[in-house]
Structure formats: C-alpha cells, structure tokens
Amino acid sequence: MSKVEVKLDDKGMEELLRSPPVLADLKRRADRIAAVCGFGYKAYAEQGRSRARASVVAATRGARRDNARKNTLIRNIGAGR
C-alpha cells in the first residue's frame, strides 16, 4: 500500500470556512433544527473571526423549560443533517 499525505492550505481553509455559501448552509441547518424543536426556539448564524457559526437557542421561558425537561435541542440535532 502507498502512503497518502494530504496537506491543507491554511489560508484557503480559512477562506472556505468564512465564505457566504458556508454561512448560508449553516443558517439553513439551524433553521431546520429550530423548526423541529417548535415554538420558542430561535436560530442564529453569524460570521466569526475565523469561521462562520450557527446556533439554536431556547428563546422563551417555555422553550427553556421544555429543553430542560426533554433535552429538545439535543434530541433534534439530527434535523440539521
């Protein structure tokens, strides 16, 4: 067997991780997770210093209670695939 070595270009990877298509994809995934979780969950996507990131939060008191009792966010993370 031959040995394969992959070398990534750091600057290119940073560009890719900060690109608008990646941010849009993360936002789409976060929106799907929030929709599956139900009322009171909100999706956010933003551009960080080194990469785009997205999150889903329990934005209302009812959603926070629901998430604490049922682990709603963890159970529905698969909706982002």
GROMACS elastic network, one bead per residue, 0.5 to 0.9 nm:
[ bonds ]
;  ai    aj funct       b0    kb
    8    11     6  0.88441   500
    8    12     6  0.79280   500
    8    13     6  0.72597   500
    9    12     6  0.52238   500
    9    13     6  0.61247   500
    9    14     6  0.86482   500
   10    13     6  0.51483   500
   10    14     6  0.61889   500
   10    15     6  0.86391   500
   11    14     6  0.51613   500
   11    15     6  0.62570   500
   11    16     6  0.86842   500
   12    15     6  0.50546   500
   12    16     6  0.61878   500
   12    17     6  0.86821   500
   13    17     6  0.61254   500
   13    18     6  0.85739   500
   14    17     6  0.51699   500
   14    18     6  0.61969   500
   14    19     6  0.85456   500
   14    50     6  0.63400   500
   14    51     6  0.67966   500
   15    18     6  0.52517   500
   15    19     6  0.60105   500
   15    50     6  0.86187   500
   15    51     6  0.83121   500
   16    19     6  0.51585   500
   16    20     6  0.87325   500
   16    21     6  0.87573   500
   16    22     6  0.73975   500
   16    51     6  0.83526   500
   17    20     6  0.87516   500
   17    22     6  0.64264   500
   17    23     6  0.81267   500
   17    50     6  0.74053   500
   17    52     6  0.61273   500
   18    21     6  0.86188   500
   18    22     6  0.69158   500
   18    23     6  0.71415   500
   18    47     6  0.68177   500
   18    48     6  0.77654   500
   18    49     6  0.83231   500
   18    50     6  0.67369   500
   18    52     6  0.52371   500
   18    53     6  0.89832   500
   19    22     6  0.55007   500
   19    23     6  0.65286   500
   19    24     6  0.88528   500
   19    47     6  0.89804   500
   19    51     6  0.82608   500
   19    52     6  0.76401   500
   20    23     6  0.50251   500
   20    24     6  0.60768   500
   20    25     6  0.85808   500
   20    47     6  0.89511   500
   20    52     6  0.84551   500
   21    24     6  0.50290   500
   21    25     6  0.61402   500
   21    26     6  0.86337   500
   22    25     6  0.50833   500
   22    26     6  0.61978   500
   22    27     6  0.85988   500
   22    52     6  0.70089   500
   22    53     6  0.89466   500
   23    26     6  0.51634   500
   23    27     6  0.61636   500
   23    28     6  0.86333   500
   23    45     6  0.69140   500
   23    46     6  0.72325   500
   23    47     6  0.72748   500
   23    51     6  0.86909   500
   23    52     6  0.54457   500
   23    53     6  0.69773   500
   23    54     6  0.79137   500
   24    27     6  0.50832   500
   24    28     6  0.61548   500
   24    29     6  0.86721   500
   24    45     6  0.82148   500
   25    28     6  0.50811   500
   25    29     6  0.62499   500
   25    30     6  0.86389   500
   26    29     6  0.51393   500
   26    30     6  0.61340   500
   26    31     6  0.85431   500
   26    45     6  0.68878   500
   26    52     6  0.78354   500
   26    53     6  0.68188   500
   26    54     6  0.57943   500
   26    55     6  0.86882   500
   26    80     6  0.85867   500
   27    30     6  0.50893   500
   27    31     6  0.60303   500
   27    32     6  0.86409   500
   27    43     6  0.73110   500
   27    44     6  0.68449   500
   27    45     6  0.53244   500
   27    46     6  0.84877   500
   27    53     6  0.83369   500
   27    54     6  0.61563   500
   27    55     6  0.84035   500
   28    31     6  0.51292   500
   28    32     6  0.63432   500
   28    33     6  0.88279   500
   28    80     6  0.80352   500
   29    32     6  0.51976   500
   29    33     6  0.64014   500
   29    34     6  0.87518   500
   29    43     6  0.89934   500
   29    54     6  0.84599   500
   29    79     6  0.74887   500
   29    81     6  0.69361   500
   30    33     6  0.51316   500
   30    34     6  0.61792   500
   30    35     6  0.85884   500
   30    42     6  0.84607   500
   30    43     6  0.53828   500
   30    44     6  0.71399   500
   30    45     6  0.77720   500
   30    54     6  0.63770   500
   30    55     6  0.62637   500
   30    56     6  0.60282   500
   30    77     6  0.88775   500
   30    79     6  0.86781   500
   30    80     6  0.63226   500
   31    34     6  0.51125   500
   31    35     6  0.61025   500
   31    36     6  0.86825   500
   31    42     6  0.76363   500
   31    43     6  0.54581   500
   31    44     6  0.80978   500
   31    56     6  0.78873   500
   31    80     6  0.81713   500
   32    35     6  0.50871   500
   32    36     6  0.62571   500
   32    37     6  0.86364   500
   32    43     6  0.86630   500
   32    79     6  0.61751   500
   32    80     6  0.60021   500
   33    36     6  0.52338   500
   33    37     6  0.62010   500
   33    38     6  0.88277   500
   33    41     6  0.87715   500
   33    43     6  0.79801   500
   33    56     6  0.72902   500
   33    73     6  0.77484   500
   33    76     6  0.62302   500
   33    77     6  0.61583   500
   33    78     6  0.77454   500
   33    79     6  0.52755   500
   33    80     6  0.55488   500
   34    37     6  0.50910   500
   34    38     6  0.64308   500
   34    39     6  0.82435   500
   34    40     6  0.84695   500
   34    41     6  0.52946   500
   34    42     6  0.57399   500
   34    43     6  0.59553   500
   34    56     6  0.61963   500
   34    57     6  0.80022   500
   34    58     6  0.87995   500
   34    73     6  0.82297   500
   34    76     6  0.85630   500
   34    79     6  0.89340   500
   35    38     6  0.53653   500
   35    39     6  0.76833   500
   35    41     6  0.75618   500
   35    42     6  0.83688   500
   35    43     6  0.89087   500
   36    39     6  0.89751   500
   36    76     6  0.67622   500
   36    79     6  0.71217   500
   37    40     6  0.83356   500
   37    41     6  0.65461   500
   37    63     6  0.87650   500
   37    67     6  0.89774   500
   37    72     6  0.62347   500
   37    73     6  0.66746   500
   37    75     6  0.87883   500
   37    76     6  0.65232   500
   38    41     6  0.63058   500
   38    63     6  0.82398   500
   39    42     6  0.85145   500
   39    60     6  0.85495   500
   39    62     6  0.86420   500
   39    63     6  0.70931   500
   40    57     6  0.85204   500
   40    58     6  0.59866   500
   40    59     6  0.53820   500
   40    60     6  0.50897   500
   40    61     6  0.79900   500
   40    62     6  0.69944   500
   40    63     6  0.50792   500
   40    64     6  0.82251   500
   41    56     6  0.66960   500
   41    57     6  0.55959   500
   41    59     6  0.54115   500
   41    60     6  0.72915   500
   41    63     6  0.63823   500
   41    64     6  0.86352   500
   41    73     6  0.89050   500
   42    55     6  0.83871   500
   42    56     6  0.55498   500
   42    57     6  0.54603   500
   42    58     6  0.64785   500
   42    59     6  0.60871   500
   43    54     6  0.72693   500
   43    55     6  0.58095   500
   43    57     6  0.65241   500
   44    53     6  0.84076   500
   44    54     6  0.54648   500
   44    55     6  0.53202   500
   44    56     6  0.62418   500
   44    57     6  0.81098   500
   45    52     6  0.73898   500
   45    53     6  0.56995   500
   45    55     6  0.64541   500
   45    56     6  0.88369   500
   46    51     6  0.89030   500
   46    52     6  0.59046   500
   46    53     6  0.56263   500
   46    54     6  0.63283   500
   46    55     6  0.89571   500
   47    50     6  0.81149   500
   47    51     6  0.63207   500
   47    53     6  0.63704   500
   47    54     6  0.87761   500
   48    51     6  0.51643   500
   48    52     6  0.54458   500
   48    53     6  0.68039   500
   49    52     6  0.81185   500
   56    59     6  0.88480   500
   56    73     6  0.77568   500
   57    63     6  0.87304   500
   57    64     6  0.84885   500
   57    73     6  0.80917   500
   58    61     6  0.77800   500
   58    62     6  0.82961   500
   58    63     6  0.50641   500
   58    64     6  0.51264   500
   58    65     6  0.87027   500
   58    66     6  0.86232   500
   58    67     6  0.72157   500
   58    73     6  0.83145   500
   59    62     6  0.84838   500
   59    63     6  0.65039   500
   59    64     6  0.70242   500
   60    63     6  0.51515   500
   60    64     6  0.61854   500
   60    65     6  0.86227   500
   61    64     6  0.51021   500
   61    65     6  0.61946   500
   61    66     6  0.85397   500
   62    65     6  0.51019   500
   62    66     6  0.60356   500
   62    67     6  0.85368   500
   63    67     6  0.59981   500
   63    68     6  0.84601   500
   63    72     6  0.87931   500
   64    67     6  0.51159   500
   64    68     6  0.60914   500
   64    69     6  0.86345   500
   65    68     6  0.50891   500
   65    69     6  0.61936   500
   65    70     6  0.84585   500
   66    69     6  0.52932   500
   66    70     6  0.58296   500
   66    71     6  0.74162   500
   66    72     6  0.68364   500
   67    70     6  0.52686   500
   67    73     6  0.64670   500
   67    74     6  0.85955   500
   68    71     6  0.57587   500
   68    72     6  0.78401   500
   69    72     6  0.80975   500
   70    73     6  0.85885   500
   70    74     6  0.89798   500
   70    75     6  0.82321   500
   71    74     6  0.55228   500
   71    75     6  0.61277   500
   71    76     6  0.86727   500
   72    75     6  0.51650   500
   72    76     6  0.61250   500
   72    77     6  0.86160   500
   73    76     6  0.53217   500
   73    77     6  0.61211   500
   74    77     6  0.54156   500
   74    78     6  0.83988   500
   75    78     6  0.73980   500
   76    79     6  0.57090   500
   76    80     6  0.80288   500
   77    80     6  0.58320   500
   77    81     6  0.79824   500
   78    81     6  0.56761   500
